[in-house]
Amino acid sequence: MPIIIPALVVIFLIVFLTLVPIGLWITARSSGVPVSMGSLVAMRFRRINPSHIVYALIKSHQAGIQISSSDLESHFLSGGDVNQVVDALIAAERANIDLNFQQAAAMNLAGRNVFEAVQVSVNPKVINTPTIAAVAKNGIEVKVIAKVTVRANIERLVGGAGEETIIARVGEGIVTTVGSSDTHAEVLENPDNISQTVLMKGLDSGTAFEILSIDIADVDIGRNVGAELQRDQAEADKNIAQAKAEERRAQAIALEQENRAKVVEAQSKVPLAIARALESGNLGVLDYYNMKNINADTQMRNKISETDSRDEI
């Protein structure tokens, strides 16, 4: 019995100190944050780390920003980053940016880094575009690299498009501007025309940023796309002409073979016609032999002419 009572007292003290963060309560009270012991214990039961809430309250209190413990607990239970929201509110307060807790919490829950957004709103950010290739009217390719200076728009941070949209819109504006130029020399002489034309298009509409300036960092000359297209077109035309010529040649060969077949067919009918003429009496035997002699004489003359032609060669 004497051993059980001290053991129960020790167990009670352990459970009490685990559930009741006395040290955290003392820190909060000494910092001027009115947090009751019951609230800290209730946070334990709601599976909230009391240190996250207390330290966030201390930071906001020291900065002169009034935030209730229930708001921080609700944001923590929603999966938000309490410290990031408080840091963003403090930074916005120092920079005279109108930002309340509800806006910051909504941005944080939407996946935005609200503290970084406040920093970008104070210190503009430079976005480097990749090399954007465009072709002028004379067919010369122009490669452009631009630097886009943007500032975060706090009001459009939730639901606004990100950096990828800014880069895509700037690239589209560069392609349009270069494509409307008569020659690539115009682009090289006045690269600032690209910046002015792109800025006039209002590319930051619907995005989470406000475009402050677009500066052309580099302009290079690429391929002669017009000449390459003409060469490819000429090659394609040549291939088409060759295909059509081959088709006509094949048709001519087929026609020649067809005519030869008709000649052979007609020649095969000659002996039958001669036999019928002999039977009917329309052709006499002497006439037949005379025709044979004429054919033989013709063949001999043809062979003699072929021999003479070879000798001359």
C-alpha positions as CSV (number, residue, x, y, z in Angstrom):
1,M,0.0,0.0,0.0
2,P,2.7,2.6,0.8
3,I,4.3,1.8,-2.6
4,I,1.1,2.1,-4.6
5,I,0.2,5.6,-3.5
6,P,3.5,7.2,-4.6
7,A,3.3,5.3,-7.9
8,L,-0.2,6.6,-8.5
9,V,1.0,10.2,-7.6
10,V,3.9,9.9,-10.1
11,I,1.6,8.5,-12.8
12,F,-0.9,11.4,-12.2
13,L,1.9,14.0,-12.4
14,I,3.2,12.5,-15.7
15,V,-0.3,12.5,-17.2
16,F,-1.0,16.0,-15.9
17,L,2.2,17.4,-17.2
18,T,1.6,15.7,-20.6
19,L,-1.9,17.1,-21.0
20,V,-1.2,20.5,-19.4
21,P,1.8,22.3,-21.0
22,I,2.6,24.5,-18.0
23,G,5.8,25.8,-19.5
24,L,4.0,26.9,-22.7
25,W,1.3,28.5,-20.6
26,I,3.9,30.5,-18.6
27,T,5.6,31.6,-21.9
28,A,2.3,32.8,-23.3
29,R,1.3,34.7,-20.2
30,S,4.7,36.3,-19.9
31,S,4.4,37.4,-23.5
32,G,1.0,39.0,-22.9
33,V,-1.0,36.5,-24.8
34,P,-4.2,35.6,-22.8
35,V,-4.4,31.9,-23.3
36,S,-6.0,29.9,-20.5
37,M,-4.8,26.5,-19.3
38,G,-8.1,25.0,-20.3
39,S,-7.6,26.1,-23.9
40,L,-4.2,24.5,-24.1
41,V,-5.6,21.2,-22.7
42,A,-8.5,21.4,-25.2
43,M,-6.0,21.8,-28.0
44,R,-4.4,18.5,-26.9
45,F,-7.8,16.7,-27.1
46,R,-8.4,18.3,-30.6
47,R,-5.0,16.9,-31.7
48,I,-3.6,20.4,-32.2
49,N,0.0,21.1,-31.2
50,P,-0.4,23.9,-28.7
51,S,3.1,25.2,-29.4
52,H,2.2,26.0,-33.0
53,I,-0.8,28.1,-31.9
54,V,0.9,29.8,-28.9
55,Y,4.1,30.8,-30.8
56,A,2.0,32.2,-33.7
57,L,-0.1,34.2,-31.2
58,I,3.0,35.5,-29.6
59,K,4.5,36.7,-32.9
60,S,1.2,38.4,-34.0
61,H,0.8,40.0,-30.5
62,Q,4.4,41.4,-30.6
63,A,3.7,42.8,-34.1
64,G,0.5,44.4,-33.0
65,I,-1.8,42.2,-35.1
66,Q,-4.9,40.9,-33.4
67,I,-5.7,37.3,-34.2
68,S,-7.9,35.0,-32.2
69,S,-6.8,31.6,-31.0
70,S,-9.9,30.0,-32.5
71,D,-9.0,31.4,-36.0
72,L,-5.6,29.9,-35.8
73,E,-6.9,26.5,-34.6
74,S,-9.5,26.4,-37.4
75,H,-6.8,27.1,-40.0
76,F,-4.5,24.5,-38.5
77,L,-7.3,21.9,-38.5
78,S,-8.0,22.8,-42.2
79,G,-4.4,21.8,-43.1
80,G,-3.0,25.3,-43.3
81,D,0.4,26.6,-42.3
82,V,-0.2,28.9,-39.3
83,N,3.3,30.3,-39.1
84,Q,3.3,31.2,-42.8
85,V,0.1,33.0,-42.5
86,V,1.2,35.0,-39.5
87,D,4.6,35.8,-41.1
88,A,2.7,37.1,-44.2
89,L,0.4,39.2,-42.1
90,I,3.4,40.7,-40.3
91,A,5.2,41.4,-43.5
92,A,2.1,43.0,-45.1
93,E,1.7,45.2,-42.0
94,R,5.2,46.4,-42.3
95,A,4.8,47.1,-46.0
96,N,1.4,48.9,-45.6
97,I,-0.3,46.2,-47.7
98,D,-4.0,45.7,-47.0
99,L,-4.2,42.0,-46.0
100,N,-6.4,40.4,-43.4
101,F,-6.3,37.0,-41.8
102,Q,-9.2,35.6,-43.9
103,Q,-7.5,36.5,-47.2
104,A,-4.1,35.1,-46.1
105,A,-5.7,31.9,-44.8
106,A,-7.6,31.4,-48.1
107,M,-4.5,32.0,-50.1
108,N,-2.6,29.5,-48.0
109,L,-5.3,26.8,-48.2
110,A,-5.3,27.4,-52.0
111,G,-1.7,26.2,-52.2
112,R,-0.1,29.7,-52.5
113,N,2.9,30.7,-50.5
114,V,1.3,33.8,-49.1
115,F,4.5,35.0,-47.4
116,E,6.4,34.8,-50.6
117,A,3.6,36.6,-52.4
118,V,3.8,39.5,-50.0
119,Q,7.6,39.6,-50.5
120,V,7.1,39.7,-54.3
121,S,4.6,42.4,-53.9
122,V,7.2,44.5,-52.0
123,N,10.2,43.4,-54.0
124,P,9.2,42.7,-57.7
125,K,10.4,39.5,-59.2
126,V,12.1,39.0,-62.5
127,I,11.0,36.1,-64.7
128,N,13.4,35.0,-67.5
129,T,11.6,33.6,-70.5
130,P,13.2,30.8,-72.6
131,T,14.5,31.5,-76.1
132,I,11.4,32.4,-78.2
133,A,11.8,31.9,-81.9
134,A,9.6,33.9,-84.4
135,V,9.8,34.5,-88.1
136,A,9.6,37.9,-89.8
137,K,7.7,38.5,-93.1
138,N,11.0,38.1,-95.1
139,G,11.4,34.6,-93.8
140,I,14.3,35.2,-91.4
141,E,14.0,33.6,-87.9
142,V,14.6,35.9,-84.9
143,K,15.4,34.4,-81.4
144,V,14.4,36.6,-78.5
145,I,15.0,36.2,-74.7
146,A,13.0,38.6,-72.5
147,K,13.1,39.5,-68.8
148,V,9.6,40.1,-67.3
149,T,9.5,42.1,-64.1
150,V,6.3,41.3,-62.1
151,R,4.8,42.2,-58.8
152,A,2.3,39.9,-57.0
153,N,-1.3,41.0,-57.0
154,I,-2.6,40.1,-53.6
155,E,-6.3,40.5,-54.7
156,R,-5.9,38.0,-57.6
157,L,-3.6,35.6,-55.8
158,V,-6.5,33.1,-55.3
159,G,-7.7,31.9,-58.6
160,G,-5.1,33.8,-60.7
161,A,-2.8,32.2,-63.2
162,G,0.9,31.7,-62.3
163,E,4.2,32.3,-63.9
164,E,3.7,29.8,-66.7
165,T,0.8,31.8,-68.0
166,I,2.9,35.0,-68.0
167,I,5.7,33.3,-69.9
168,A,3.3,31.9,-72.4
169,R,1.5,35.2,-73.0
170,V,4.8,37.1,-73.4
171,G,6.0,34.4,-75.9
172,E,2.8,34.8,-77.9
173,G,3.2,38.6,-77.9
174,I,6.8,38.3,-79.1
175,V,5.9,35.9,-81.9
176,T,3.0,38.2,-83.0
177,T,5.3,41.3,-83.0
178,V,8.1,39.7,-84.9
179,G,5.8,38.1,-87.3
180,S,4.2,41.4,-88.2
181,S,7.6,43.0,-88.9
182,D,8.5,43.3,-92.6
183,T,12.1,42.3,-92.1
184,H,14.3,41.0,-89.3
185,A,16.3,44.2,-89.6
186,E,13.4,46.2,-88.1
187,V,13.4,43.9,-85.0
188,L,17.2,44.3,-84.6
189,E,17.1,48.1,-85.0
190,N,14.2,48.6,-82.5
191,P,13.9,45.7,-80.0
192,D,12.1,48.0,-77.7
193,N,9.1,47.9,-80.1
194,I,8.6,44.3,-78.9
195,S,8.4,45.4,-75.2
196,Q,6.0,48.3,-76.0
197,T,3.7,46.1,-78.2
198,V,3.6,43.3,-75.7
199,L,2.9,45.6,-72.7
200,M,-0.1,47.2,-74.6
201,K,-1.8,43.8,-74.8
202,G,-2.5,43.6,-71.1
203,L,-1.0,40.2,-70.6
204,D,-1.4,40.2,-66.8
205,S,-5.2,40.0,-67.0
206,G,-6.5,37.2,-65.0
207,T,-3.1,36.3,-63.5
208,A,-1.7,36.6,-59.9
209,F,0.9,39.1,-61.1
210,E,1.1,42.7,-62.3
211,I,3.6,43.2,-65.1
212,L,5.8,46.2,-64.5
213,S,8.2,46.0,-67.4
214,I,9.3,43.6,-70.2
215,D,13.0,44.0,-71.2
216,I,14.5,42.3,-74.2
217,A,17.7,40.7,-73.0
218,D,19.0,39.2,-76.2
219,V,18.1,39.1,-79.9
220,D,19.7,36.7,-82.3
221,I,19.3,35.7,-86.0
222,G,18.4,32.2,-86.7
223,R,17.7,30.2,-89.8
224,N,16.4,31.5,-93.2
225,V,13.1,29.8,-92.8
226,G,11.6,31.3,-96.0
227,A,14.5,29.9,-98.1
228,E,14.2,26.5,-96.5
229,L,10.4,26.4,-97.2
230,Q,11.0,27.4,-100.8
231,R,13.7,24.7,-101.1
232,D,11.4,22.1,-99.6
233,Q,8.6,23.2,-101.9
234,A,10.9,23.0,-105.0
235,E,12.0,19.5,-103.9
236,A,8.4,18.4,-103.5
237,D,7.4,19.8,-106.9
238,K,10.4,18.0,-108.5
239,N,9.3,14.7,-106.8
240,I,5.7,15.2,-108.1
241,A,6.9,15.9,-111.6
242,Q,9.2,12.9,-111.6
243,A,6.3,10.7,-110.3
244,K,4.0,12.0,-113.1
245,A,6.7,11.4,-115.7
246,E,7.2,7.9,-114.5
247,E,3.5,7.4,-114.6
248,R,3.4,8.6,-118.3
249,R,6.3,6.4,-119.2
250,A,4.7,3.4,-117.6
251,Q,1.5,4.1,-119.6
252,A,3.5,4.4,-122.8
253,I,5.2,1.1,-122.2
254,A,1.9,-0.5,-121.4
255,L,0.4,0.9,-124.6
256,E,3.4,-0.3,-126.6
257,Q,3.1,-3.8,-125.1
258,E,-0.6,-3.8,-125.8
259,N,0.0,-2.8,-129.5
260,R,2.6,-5.5,-129.9
261,A,0.2,-8.0,-128.4
262,K,-2.4,-6.9,-131.0
263,V,0.2,-7.3,-133.8
264,V,1.1,-10.8,-132.6
265,E,-2.5,-11.6,-132.4
266,A,-3.1,-10.3,-135.9
267,Q,-0.1,-12.2,-137.3
268,S,-1.3,-15.4,-135.7
269,K,-4.5,-15.1,-137.8
270,V,-2.6,-14.8,-141.1
271,P,-2.0,-18.5,-141.7
272,L,-5.6,-19.3,-141.0
273,A,-6.8,-16.6,-143.4
274,I,-4.4,-18.0,-146.1
275,A,-5.7,-21.5,-145.6
276,R,-9.3,-20.3,-145.9
277,A,-8.4,-18.4,-149.1
278,L,-6.8,-21.5,-150.6
279,E,-9.8,-23.6,-149.7
280,S,-12.3,-21.1,-151.2
281,G,-10.2,-20.6,-154.3
282,N,-9.7,-16.9,-153.7
283,L,-5.9,-17.5,-153.6
284,G,-4.0,-19.7,-156.0
285,V,-1.0,-21.8,-155.2
286,L,1.2,-19.7,-157.5
287,D,0.1,-16.6,-155.7
288,Y,0.9,-18.1,-152.4
289,Y,4.4,-19.1,-153.5
290,N,5.0,-15.6,-154.9
291,M,4.0,-14.1,-151.6
292,K,6.4,-16.4,-149.8
293,N,9.2,-15.4,-152.1
294,I,8.5,-11.8,-151.6
295,N,8.5,-12.3,-147.8
296,A,11.8,-14.1,-148.0
297,D,13.3,-11.4,-150.2
298,T,12.2,-8.7,-147.8
299,Q,13.7,-10.5,-144.8
300,M,17.0,-10.9,-146.7
301,R,17.1,-7.2,-147.6
302,N,16.5,-6.3,-143.9
303,K,19.3,-8.5,-142.7
304,I,21.7,-7.0,-145.4
305,S,20.8,-3.5,-144.3
306,E,21.4,-4.4,-140.6
307,T,24.8,-5.8,-141.5
308,D,25.8,-2.7,-143.4
309,S,24.7,-0.5,-140.5
310,R,26.9,-2.4,-138.1
311,D,29.9,-2.2,-140.4
312,E,29.5,1.5,-140.7
313,I,29.5,1.8,-137.0
